[in-house]
Amino acid sequence: MKNFLKKAIVLILICEARLVLSRYRPKIIAITGSMGKTAAKDAICAALSGGGLRARKSEKSFNSELGVPLTILGLENAWRNPLRWAENILRGLWLAARKTGYPAWLVLEVGADRPGDIRKIARWLRPDIAVITGVPEIPVHVEFFRSAEELAREKRALAEYLAPGGTLVLNGDDSHMAALCAEFAEQTVTYGMDKRLDWHAAHLSVEYEKKKPTGIRFTVDHQGAALPVSIRSALGRPRAYAALAAFAVAYTVGVGSDMVARALSAWMPPPGRMRIIPGANGSTIIDDTYNSSPAAALSALDTLKDINVPPGGKRIAVLGDMLELGRYASEAHRNVGARAAACADTLITVGFRARAAGKAALNAGLPEGNIREYEMNESGRAGEELKNKLSEGDVVLVKGSQSMRMERAVEALMAEPERASELLVRQDPEWLTKD
């Protein structure tokens, strides 16, 4: 019965969303990919708004068959409250029936948990611009796909259903995008680190203040012109990729690159995505707890390695299980553990899958005394016990899949834990009441 009601609600909301799109005719930017789509969505929306365009973006990660129509209708997830779902349906009908102010641009995430998910959405959404951020070799949700290539084909559906005259914006550094670049060459714009791409970044480095990391800086090159860009309060190459996607999309719709650079300098990347948070005892936390995948974990560890720490300072990685990896799980955790040995002075694992990372780190040369293990539900305890060992200049990376609730470790490590509701992911009541 519950499944029937859920399907009925989704069907009604999709019908309402289609009516709203037909009535108001906003331009649609749809973003998909196995890594970085939320950051790209937020950066693109910031760029459009900075250029004076009225835009609405998906809140949080509303990227499913339910989340996309909720964003179009401007509604919140009612979770398990039937009265709120009834209210949502009525509000959706009201929006579709009357003419009112509506954004000129929609910036939407489109995700795929299982084969066919994107096609279901794309065939009625028909975006004007499709952005594909890439498909790593072992991405999130790969347990439902036979290979990364199959997942790349799923993402391809967004390109297939572009509106007439639409533009495809691709991460050109991703080898899985080569076929799309060739097939849709006349309508494709590329971005990445490769100098041959339409938009590329160079000279990426960490910014510091009082010897503590505060953000990143880099230059964006397009048609021979270079523009300096700074992003505060977050670290990592994925932030640069998000900015590049924003530049490419904004240029396509007529927003000047100088406006985009100014908008991104004020942009605050979302919680749980390589955000910099002051830690206890003068330490610094890199909060990357929203989710995890092998490629994202390796990238985060590389960022940790690149950070300058003062004499006596330590680089510490707190890594929870990576879930939904199917047959790749053991190999992926071993690869992450080996990388951690090269990037961190101390490794703390949370969950039974992450123990493979600890063993791999030990085999790669990390001293046994610098590796600690915790059970799946002990992320908070891991943070509490680490907090007492932190000192000035230490840098702590915290990362894991959503269900590992690694934000609890971050809260324990924060210099100001009373700001958890402001700075951390999954702080709404529905999450806080879960085990």
Protein Blocks (a to p, Z undefined) as FASTA:
>chain_A
ZZmmmmmmmmmmmmmmmmmmmmnopacdddedjehklmmmmmmmmmmmmnopacdddehj
afbfklmmmmmnopacekjafklmmmmmmmmmmmmmpccdddfbdcdddddfbghklmmm
mmmnopabdcdebjcfbdghklmpfbfklmmmmmmmmmmmgcehiacdddfkbmklmmmm
mmmmmmcccedjbfkbmbdcehiacddeehiafbdcddddeehiacddddehiacjklmm
mmmmmmmmmmmnopafklmmmmmmmpccdehiapacddeehiacddfkkbccfklmmmmm
mmmmmpccdehiacdddddddehkljmlmmmmmmmmmmmmmmpmbdcdedjklmmmmmmm
mmnopafklpccddfklmmmmmmmmmmmgcehiacdddddfklommmmmmmmpmblmlmm
mmmghkbfklmmpZZ
